[in-house]
Amino acid sequence: MHSDEQIEYWLAMMKGISEDNNLSKQQKESALDDLEEQIKDRLDDSTYNFDDEFIENVMGKLVDLRGLDSLPI
C-alpha cells in the first residue's frame, strides 16, 4: 500500500492546525497530539499492512510538523 486517505487527511488537518493563528499554543498542541496518536495507531494496526516506505514518508511529515519528538524512541 502506497497511500492511505485517512492518514493523508489527518496530516492535512495537522498542517492546518499548525498554521491557524486563531488557536492558542495549548489548543494547537492538544489537537496535534491527538491527531499524531491517531496516525501512529493506524500505522501500528496490522490490518493495514503499510509498507516501510509509506511509514517513513508519514513519519517524515510528522517530524516536519512536530519536530524530532514525533519519532519513536
C-alpha positions as CSV (number, residue, x, y, z in Angstrom):
1,M,0.0,0.0,0.0
2,H,1.5,3.3,-1.0
3,S,-1.0,5.7,0.4
4,D,-3.8,6.0,3.0
5,E,-6.5,8.6,2.6
6,Q,-7.3,8.7,6.3
7,I,-3.7,9.4,7.3
8,E,-3.3,11.9,4.5
9,Y,-6.4,13.7,5.8
10,W,-5.1,13.7,9.3
11,L,-1.7,15.1,8.1
12,A,-3.6,17.9,6.2
13,M,-5.6,18.7,9.3
14,M,-2.3,18.9,11.4
15,K,-0.8,21.3,8.8
16,G,-4.0,23.4,9.0
17,I,-4.0,23.4,12.8
18,S,-0.3,24.4,13.0
19,E,-0.9,27.3,10.7
20,D,-4.1,28.5,12.4
21,N,-3.4,31.8,14.2
22,N,-6.8,31.8,15.9
23,L,-5.8,28.9,18.2
24,S,-3.6,29.2,21.3
25,K,-0.4,27.3,21.5
26,Q,-2.1,24.9,24.1
27,Q,-5.0,24.3,21.8
28,K,-2.7,23.6,18.9
29,E,-0.5,21.2,20.9
30,S,-3.6,19.3,22.2
31,A,-5.1,18.9,18.8
32,L,-1.8,18.0,17.1
33,D,-1.1,15.4,19.9
34,D,-4.5,13.8,19.3
35,L,-4.0,13.6,15.5
36,E,-0.5,12.3,15.9
37,E,-1.6,9.5,18.1
38,Q,-4.4,8.5,15.7
39,I,-1.8,8.4,12.8
40,K,0.6,6.3,14.9
41,D,-2.2,4.0,16.0
42,R,-3.2,3.4,12.4
43,L,0.3,2.8,11.3
44,D,0.7,0.2,14.0
45,D,-2.5,-1.6,13.1
46,S,-1.5,-4.8,11.4
47,T,-4.7,-5.0,9.3
48,Y,-3.5,-2.2,7.1
49,N,0.0,-3.7,6.4
50,F,1.7,-0.4,5.3
51,D,5.0,-0.8,3.5
52,D,8.1,0.7,5.1
53,E,8.5,3.4,2.6
54,F,5.0,4.7,3.3
55,I,5.6,4.7,7.1
56,E,8.9,6.5,6.6
57,N,7.2,9.1,4.5
58,V,4.4,9.7,7.1
59,M,7.0,9.8,9.9
60,G,9.0,12.4,7.9
61,K,5.9,14.5,7.5
62,L,5.2,14.2,11.3
63,V,8.7,15.4,12.0
64,D,8.3,18.3,9.7
65,L,5.1,19.3,11.5
66,R,6.1,18.5,15.1
67,G,9.8,18.1,15.3
68,L,12.0,15.2,16.2
69,D,9.9,14.4,19.3
70,S,7.5,12.7,17.0
71,L,9.9,9.9,16.2
72,P,9.5,6.7,18.2
73,I,12.2,6.1,20.8
